Amino acid sequence: MTPRFNAFIPFILNHETAYKKGHWGDDRYVVTERDPNDPGSTTRYGIDLGEHRESPWNMTDAMIDQLSKSQAVSIYWRHWQIDGIENMPKQVGECYFNCATMSGRSQANLIWHRTVGAKQFMEDEINVFKKIVEKRPASKIYLDGWTNRIVDEARFFGINLNT
């Protein structure tokens, strides 16, 4: 794992890890999420069945239920490598990775190819979230969280967004 990955993975885990109520930050109380409105299905540490049931992952619900933090980090590292994040400009690569984690690689690719720079990437991503909610109203409950995450990401990089 590279210093760049190691610097960014805490941001991802901070936003992707769900804890039993009253135990935020205590890894002994990480929960698996099963949200019927989430197309990713069963999720733990942000690793979801929707993206990881096929090869090369071949994961099952039971495997996600038992997923440890270190296993999740290893899976994220593999995604980081597959996506070639180290070859992307700093911040843009991290934006791509965060977007891919939240919305999938297809969405990350679309945004990456039509934007220039991290700021424009994040602003475009927020607009995409708004369009998702227009097309899939059940996702409205996530909009504030999605937007806040991008604002947190901008803060992480010291970027002011026009939102």
C-alpha positions in Angstrom: 0.0 0.0 0.0 1.2 3.4 -0.9 1.5 6.5 1.3 -1.2 8.1 -0.9 -3.6 5.3 -0.3 -2.8 5.1 3.4 -3.5 8.9 3.7 -7.0 8.6 2.0 -8.4 5.3 3.2 -9.3 6.7 6.7 -11.6 9.2 4.9 -13.3 6.3 3.1 -13.7 4.2 6.2 -14.9 7.1 8.2 -17.8 7.6 5.8 -18.4 3.9 5.0 -18.4 2.2 8.4 -21.6 1.9 10.3 -21.6 1.2 14.0 -24.2 0.0 16.5 -25.9 3.0 18.1 -23.9 4.4 20.9 -20.6 2.8 19.8 -19.4 5.1 17.0 -15.7 4.5 16.3 -15.5 1.2 18.2 -14.6 -1.5 15.7 -16.1 -4.2 18.0 -19.5 -2.8 17.1 -19.4 -2.5 13.3 -22.7 -3.5 11.8 -23.6 -4.9 8.4 -26.2 -2.7 6.6 -29.1 -4.2 4.8 -31.0 -1.2 3.3 -33.8 -2.2 0.9 -33.3 1.2 -0.9 -29.6 0.6 -1.5 -28.9 -1.1 -4.9 -25.6 -2.3 -3.4 -27.5 -4.6 -1.0 -25.6 -6.0 2.0 -22.8 -3.7 2.9 -20.0 -3.7 5.6 -17.2 -1.1 5.7 -18.6 0.1 2.3 -17.9 -3.2 0.7 -21.2 -4.2 -0.9 -22.6 -7.4 -2.3 -23.8 -5.7 -5.4 -20.3 -5.0 -6.6 -18.5 -7.9 -5.0 -20.7 -11.0 -5.7 -19.0 -11.6 -9.1 -15.5 -12.5 -10.1 -12.8 -11.7 -8.9 -14.4 -11.1 -5.5 -17.1 -13.9 -5.4 -18.4 -12.7 -2.1 -21.6 -13.9 -0.4 -23.8 -12.2 2.2 -22.1 -14.4 4.9 -18.7 -13.3 3.7 -19.7 -9.6 4.0 -21.2 -10.2 7.4 -17.8 -11.6 8.6 -15.6 -9.0 6.8 -13.0 -7.4 9.0 -11.6 -3.9 8.7 -8.3 -5.2 7.5 -10.0 -7.3 4.8 -12.0 -4.3 3.7 -8.8 -2.2 3.5 -7.3 -5.0 1.4 -10.3 -5.0 -1.0 -10.1 -1.2 -1.2 -6.4 -1.4 -2.0 -7.1 -3.9 -4.8 -9.7 -1.4 -6.2 -7.2 1.4 -5.9 -4.7 -0.7 -8.0 -7.3 -1.8 -10.6 -8.4 1.7 -11.1 -4.9 3.0 -11.4 -5.4 5.8 -8.8 -1.6 6.3 -8.4 -1.4 7.3 -12.0 -4.1 9.9 -11.7 -3.4 13.5 -10.6 -3.5 13.8 -6.8 -6.9 14.8 -5.5 -8.6 13.8 -8.8 -7.6 10.2 -8.2 -9.0 10.4 -4.7 -12.2 12.0 -6.0 -12.5 9.2 -8.5 -12.0 6.6 -5.8 -14.5 8.1 -3.5 -17.1 8.4 -6.3 -16.4 4.8 -7.4 -17.0 3.7 -3.8 -20.2 5.6 -3.5 -21.7 5.3 -7.0 -19.7 2.7 -8.9 -16.9 2.9 -11.4 -19.1 3.6 -14.3 -20.3 6.8 -12.7 -16.8 7.7 -11.6 -15.6 7.2 -15.2 -18.3 9.5 -16.7 -17.5 12.3 -14.2 -13.7 11.9 -14.7 -13.9 12.2 -18.4 -16.1 15.3 -18.5 -14.4 17.3 -15.7 -11.0 19.0 -15.1 -9.6 19.0 -11.6 -10.9 17.9 -8.2 -13.2 20.9 -7.6 -15.1 20.4 -10.8 -15.2 16.6 -10.2 -16.9 17.1 -6.8 -19.3 19.8 -8.0 -20.3 17.5 -10.9 -20.8 14.6 -8.6 -23.2 16.6 -6.4 -25.2 17.5 -9.5 -25.3 13.8 -10.4 -26.7 13.0 -7.0 -29.5 15.5 -7.5 -30.3 13.9 -10.8 -30.3 10.4 -9.2 -32.9 11.6 -6.7 -35.0 13.0 -9.6 -35.0 9.7 -11.3 -35.2 7.5 -8.1 -37.1 9.5 -5.5 -36.5 6.7 -2.9 -32.9 7.9 -2.8 -33.9 11.4 -1.5 -33.2 10.1 2.0 -29.5 9.8 1.0 -29.0 13.2 -0.7 -27.9 15.2 2.3 -25.5 12.5 3.4 -24.0 12.2 -0.1 -23.7 15.9 -0.4 -22.1 16.3 3.1 -19.6 13.6 2.2 -18.5 15.5 -0.9 -18.3 18.7 1.2 -16.2 16.8 3.7 -14.0 15.6 0.9 -13.5 19.1 -0.4 -12.6 20.2 3.2 -10.1 17.3 3.3 -8.4 18.8 0.3 -8.8 22.4 1.3 -11.1 23.2 -1.6 -14.1 25.5 -1.5 -17.1 24.2 -3.5 -19.7 26.2 -5.3 -22.8 24.3 -4.1 
